[in-house]
Amino acid sequence: MTEMRLTLRLDANGMPLLGHGKIRLLEQIGETGSISGAARAMGMSYRRAWLLVESMNNAFVRPLVAARPGGGGGAGLSAEGEAVLRLYREIEQATRAAARGPLETLAAMCSSPPSQSHETP
């Protein structure tokens, strides 16, 4: 059977707001305590991660990621960032549950993935 994966992207005002990449970045920032650590964990440049954080911070009323107080460096999720992360995961879970039946039907309609054997026809 074909393996199906549903990904969720949220747009606001005609612009991309959140998707699985930005959400993973938020999760990594929460885990590592820094944008640079999150970037390393995801295999992306610090600049790319910083630009994504900046775009998310600008898209919401309150920043999702903030510098850690005390001058020791690092960054973490704000209360708003934690709420956005939780809400995205809730929407994602509800979407998967609602789409389960149609996705299974669609998967059954797909051809099987190519065989991994090295036989020539």
N, C-alpha and C positions, 0 to 999 in steps of 0.2 A: 504494500500500500504506500501511496505517496505521503511523505511527511509534509504537513502544512504548518506554517507559522504565521500568526497574525501579529502585525506590528501596528502601533497606534501613533499617529502624528496629529497634534492639535495645532490648528491655525487660529489666529486672532487678527481681525481687521485685514484679512487677505495676506497675512505674513505668517511664516512658520513660527510657532511659539515653543512647543515642546515635542520631543520625539524620544525614541529609545536612547539615542546617543547623548543628548543633553541630560536625560534622567540618569544614565549611567555615570556621567560626569559628576552630577550632584551627589550621587551615592558614594563615589570615590572620594570626593572632597570631604564628605562626612566621615569616611573611614580613615583617610590618611591625614586629615587636618591641614591640608594645604592644596593649593591649585597645582603647584609643581609636582607634588607627589601623586595627585590624581592623574595628571598628564602622563607621567612616567608609567603608571599602572595601566593606562589605556593605550600606550604606544603613540601618543601624539605630542606635538611640540607644546611647550609652555605657552607660546604666543597664541596658538589655536585655542587652547583651553581658556586662556584669559579672555580672548575675544568672545567665546561662547558664554562665559560667565558674565561678561559685560552686557551682551545682548539680552541675556535672561534678566539681569538686574534692571536694565532699562525697560523691559517689557512689563514689569510688575510695579505696583504702587510702592512696595517696599522691597529692598534688595533680598535676593535669595541666598546670596553668599556674602559674608562680611569678614573683614580682617579680624583676627583675634585681638582682643584688647591686651594691653600690657607691653607692647613694643617687641615681643619675642618672635614676631613673624607668624606666618601661618594664616589659615583661613578656615572658616567653618560655615555650616548652614545656619542661617538665621531661623527664628521661629517660623517665619513666612516660608523659607526654603523647605523646612521639614514638613510643613502643611502641604505645600505644592507637591512634594515628592509623594506623600501619603495619598493625596487626592488623585494624582496621576495613576498610581498603582491600583487604587480602588476602581477608577474608570476602566483601566486595562483589564482587571479581573472581571468586571461586569460585562464588558464587551466580549471577552472570550467565552463567558458562560452563555451569553445570548446568541453567539455565532456558532456554538459547538455543532449543532445539527447540520446547518447548511455547510459548514466547513468539512464535516465528515462526508457529506454527499459530494461536494466538489472534489475532495481528495480521491474518492472512489471513481470519479470520472476521468482522472488524470492517468496518463500512461505511467507505467512503472519506470523507476530510474534505471539508467543503463546498467548493465551487468558489469561487475568488476573483474570478470574472467578475462583471460588473455587469449582466448580462442579466436581464430579468424574464421569468418563465415565461409 
